[in-house]
């Protein structure tokens, strides 16, 4: 069977991060391959592997690298398939690798996950493949339920340790389940393919970059300005109305709560665009990208709305010939 995911390591020392991805892909029953190639020391090898894999049907690339982590970006420059970047903590807490991975120029987006988060890269790859593969969506749904079960078990263990005299636990009913994932996307013809959510009107300049490129690729979308903190009921209604949407793009500055709220509600791919409201956007970037295991946010560079839309096009192009052709022309590959 041909691999659907190609994992590339900048160094064999990054394998401990890759192992998290391999374990997750095994659990989700997604075929994969793994190679070691340096963007700087073996550039031709990287080009050969990526070109060959693209031609043979690889759907998603995962690049894992530390230090001056240019590997995911080089992969993105060679292929029109989605590229996920995993910055590795070699020095400086991985911040050097994070900035090198996420801050890509327009036209070569890298969907960046948190430092050392190989498992989130694999889950994001599965979410991308799941856009057009109902069986993978089903397995992702089961994995999300496993996360709830594990957290509930940890909670019960914690309760057993609390011996305070005034500890007064209040019983409450909870199910922890989401609506069952449907096998066929029955409403794909009437639902927008992408939902764009801005946390504030101050983010609209970045939002316009997103919608401009979605229009360029003739991708249908819905767009709204909603804060899950200030308008939680309105936010829930928007998510419910767009439950059949294939991809979410969340745009947010400051603490970037929008992306965290969106990814909590859906097993679909969530692209995040941090905005430079304060601190040059570093606060939004770090809040957005460093998600816990199981809930990845495919983060693009600060204010990089165009790259978020291009990444969405790359994801949808896997199962859409028209978008795929437009994307190849756009990237000149």
C-alpha positions in Angstrom: 0.0 0.0 0.0 1.2 3.5 -0.8 1.9 5.8 2.2 -0.5 8.6 2.7 1.8 10.4 5.1 5.5 11.1 4.6 7.4 11.9 7.7 10.8 13.6 7.2 13.4 14.2 9.9 16.1 16.7 9.7 18.2 14.5 11.9 17.9 10.9 13.2 18.1 12.4 16.7 14.6 13.7 16.1 13.2 10.2 16.0 11.8 10.4 19.6 9.4 13.0 18.3 8.6 11.1 15.2 7.8 8.0 17.3 4.8 9.9 18.8 3.6 10.4 15.2 4.1 6.8 14.2 2.3 5.5 17.2 -0.7 7.8 16.4 -0.8 6.9 12.7 -0.6 3.2 13.6 -3.6 3.6 15.9 -5.5 5.5 13.2 -4.5 2.8 10.6 -3.0 5.4 8.2 -0.1 4.2 6.0 3.1 6.2 6.3 6.8 6.3 5.4 9.7 8.0 7.2 13.0 9.4 5.9 16.0 11.3 7.2 17.2 14.3 5.1 18.7 17.6 6.0 17.4 20.8 4.3 20.9 22.3 4.4 23.2 19.3 4.1 21.3 17.1 1.7 19.0 19.4 -0.2 18.8 17.3 -3.4 17.8 14.3 -1.3 14.9 16.3 0.2 13.8 17.4 -3.3 14.0 13.9 -4.7 12.0 12.3 -1.8 9.3 15.0 -1.9 8.9 15.1 -5.6 8.7 11.3 -5.9 6.3 11.0 -2.9 4.0 13.8 -4.4 3.8 12.0 -7.7 3.1 8.7 -6.1 0.1 9.9 -4.1 1.4 11.0 -0.7 -1.3 13.3 0.7 0.4 15.0 3.7 4.0 15.7 4.6 5.3 16.1 8.2 8.6 17.8 8.6 10.4 17.5 12.0 13.4 19.6 12.7 15.2 21.7 15.3 17.6 24.7 15.4 17.3 26.6 12.2 14.4 24.4 11.2 14.0 25.0 7.5 13.1 21.5 6.5 9.3 21.9 6.6 9.6 25.2 4.6 11.8 23.5 1.9 9.2 20.7 1.6 6.5 23.3 1.2 8.4 25.0 -1.6 8.6 21.7 -3.5 5.1 20.3 -3.2 1.5 21.5 -3.5 0.4 19.0 -0.8 -0.2 20.1 2.8 3.0 20.3 4.9 2.9 20.0 8.7 5.9 21.3 10.7 7.0 20.0 14.1 9.7 22.3 15.7 12.1 20.3 17.9 13.5 21.4 21.2 17.2 21.3 20.6 18.2 24.7 22.0 16.3 27.7 23.4 13.3 25.6 24.3 12.6 25.1 20.6 11.7 28.7 20.1 14.3 29.1 17.3 12.8 26.1 15.5 9.3 27.3 16.1 9.9 30.7 14.5 11.8 29.1 11.6 9.0 26.7 10.9 5.9 28.9 11.3 7.0 32.3 9.8 6.8 31.3 6.1 6.5 33.7 3.2 3.2 33.9 1.2 2.6 30.9 -1.0 4.5 28.3 1.0 2.5 27.7 4.1 3.5 25.3 6.9 0.8 24.1 9.3 2.9 24.3 12.5 2.1 22.4 15.7 3.6 22.8 19.1 7.3 22.1 20.0 7.9 18.3 20.0 4.3 17.6 19.3 4.7 14.7 17.0 1.3 13.2 18.1 -0.5 16.4 17.2 1.1 16.4 13.8 -0.2 12.9 13.1 -3.7 13.8 14.3 -3.7 16.9 12.1 -2.6 14.7 9.2 -5.5 12.4 9.9 -7.9 15.3 10.1 -6.7 16.5 6.6 -7.1 13.0 5.1 -10.4 12.6 6.9 -11.8 15.5 4.8 -12.4 13.0 2.0 -12.1 9.7 3.9 -15.1 8.8 6.1 -13.3 5.8 7.7 -10.5 8.0 9.0 -13.1 10.4 10.3 -14.7 7.6 12.2 -11.4 6.5 13.8 -10.6 10.1 14.7 -14.0 10.3 16.4 -13.2 7.2 18.5 -9.9 8.7 19.5 -11.5 11.9 20.7 -13.8 9.7 22.9 -10.8 7.9 24.3 -9.4 11.3 25.4 -12.5 12.0 27.3 -12.5 8.6 29.0 -8.8 9.0 30.0 -9.4 12.5 31.5 -12.5 11.2 33.4 -10.4 8.4 34.9 -7.7 10.9 35.9 -10.3 13.1 37.5 -11.6 10.2 39.6 -8.1 9.4 40.8 -7.7 13.0 41.8 -10.9 13.0 43.8 -9.6 10.0 45.8 -6.6 12.0 46.9 -8.6 15.0 48.2 -9.1 14.7 52.0 -9.9 18.3 53.0 -12.5 18.8 55.7 -14.4 21.3 53.6 -14.2 19.4 50.3 -17.8 19.2 49.1 -18.0 17.6 45.7 -21.2 18.5 43.8 -22.5 15.7 41.6 -23.4 16.6 38.0 -24.5 14.7 35.0 -22.1 14.6 32.0 -21.9 12.5 28.9 -18.6 13.9 27.3 -19.7 12.7 23.9 -20.0 14.6 20.7 -22.5 14.0 17.9 -21.7 10.9 15.9 -19.5 11.5 12.9 -21.5 10.7 9.8 -20.0 8.4 7.2 -21.0 10.6 4.3 -20.9 14.4 4.2 -24.5 14.7 3.0 -24.6 18.4 3.2 -21.3 19.2 1.5 -23.2 20.7 -1.5 -25.0 23.3 0.6 -22.6 23.9 3.5 -19.6 26.2 3.1 -16.4 24.3 2.8 -14.5 26.7 5.1 -15.7 28.6 8.2 -13.7 31.7 9.0 -14.0 33.0 12.6 -12.4 36.2 13.8 -12.2 37.0 17.5 -12.5 40.8 17.1 -13.1 43.4 14.5 -9.5 44.5 15.0 -8.6 41.2 13.2 -10.5 42.1 10.0 -7.5 43.2 8.0 -6.1 39.6 8.4 -9.5 38.1 7.7 -9.8 39.9 4.4 -6.5 38.3 3.3 -8.1 34.9 4.1 -11.3 35.5 2.2 -9.5 37.1 -0.8 -7.5 33.9 -1.4 -10.5 31.6 -0.7 -12.3 33.6 -3.5 -9.2 33.1 -5.7 -9.5 29.4 -5.4 -13.4 29.5 -5.7 -13.8 27.9 -2.2 -17.1 28.6 -0.5 -16.9 29.9 3.0 -18.9 31.4 5.9 -17.4 34.2 8.0 -18.2 35.8 11.3 -16.7 37.9 14.1 -17.5 36.1 17.4 -15.6 36.0 20.7 -16.1 32.7 22.5 -15.4 34.6 25.8 -17.7 37.6 25.3 -20.4 35.8 23.3 -20.3 32.1 24.2 -23.9 31.3 23.1 -23.5 33.0 19.8 -20.2 31.1 19.3 -21.9 27.8 20.0 -24.6 28.6 17.5 -22.1 29.4 14.8 -20.2 26.2 15.4 -23.5 24.2 15.3 -24.6 25.9 12.0 -21.2 25.0 10.5 -21.0 21.4 11.8 -20.6 20.1 8.3 -17.9 22.5 7.3 -14.7 20.7 6.2 -12.1 23.2 7.6 -12.2 26.0 10.2 -9.9 29.0 10.1 -9.6 30.9 13.4 -8.1 34.4 13.5 -7.2 35.9 16.9 -4.8 38.1 18.7 -3.8 38.3 22.4 -4.5 35.0 24.2 -5.9 33.4 21.0 -8.9 31.8 22.8 -10.8 31.6 19.5 -8.6 28.8 18.2 -8.7 26.8 21.4 -12.5 27.1 21.5 -13.0 26.0 17.9 -10.7 23.0 18.2 -12.6 21.9 21.3 -15.8 21.7 19.3 -14.8 19.9 16.2 -12.6 17.0 14.9 -12.2 18.8 11.6 -8.9 20.6 10.8 -8.5 23.9 12.5 -6.1 26.5 11.0 -5.0 29.3 13.3 -3.7 32.8 12.3 -2.2 34.8 15.2 -2.6 38.5 14.9 -0.2 41.2 16.0 -2.4 43.2 18.4 0.2 43.3 21.2 3.8 42.1 21.7 4.2 41.9 17.9 1.8 38.9 18.0 4.2 36.6 20.0 1.6 36.2 22.7 -1.1 35.0 20.2 1.4 32.8 18.4 2.6 30.9 21.5 -1.0 30.6 22.9 -2.2 29.2 19.6 0.5 26.8 18.6 1.3 25.1 21.9 -1.9 23.0 22.2 -2.1 19.9 24.4 -1.9 16.4 22.9 -5.0 15.5 20.9 -6.2 19.0 19.8 -3.8 20.4 17.2 -4.1 23.8 15.7 -2.4 24.2 12.3 -0.8 27.5 13.0 0.5 29.8 10.3 2.7 32.9 10.7 1.7 36.1 12.4 -0.9 37.9 10.3 -0.5 35.3 7.6 -4.1 35.1 6.5 -3.1 34.4 2.9 -1.1 31.4 3.8 -4.0 30.0 5.9 -6.3 30.2 2.9 -3.6 28.6 0.7 -3.2 25.8 3.3 -6.9 25.2 3.3 -6.8 25.0 -0.5 -4.0 22.4 -0.2 -6.1 20.3 2.2 -9.2 20.4 0.0 -7.3 19.8 -3.2 -6.5 16.2 -2.1 -10.1 15.3 -3.0 -11.0 18.1 -5.4 -9.5 18.0 -9.0 -10.5 21.6 -9.8 -8.9 23.1 -6.7 -5.8 20.9 -7.2 -5.3 22.3 -10.8 -5.7 25.9 -9.6 -3.3 25.2 -6.8 -0.6 23.7 -9.1 -0.9 26.8 -11.4 -0.7 29.1 -8.5 2.4 27.5 -7.0 4.0 27.0 -10.4 4.9 23.4 -9.5 
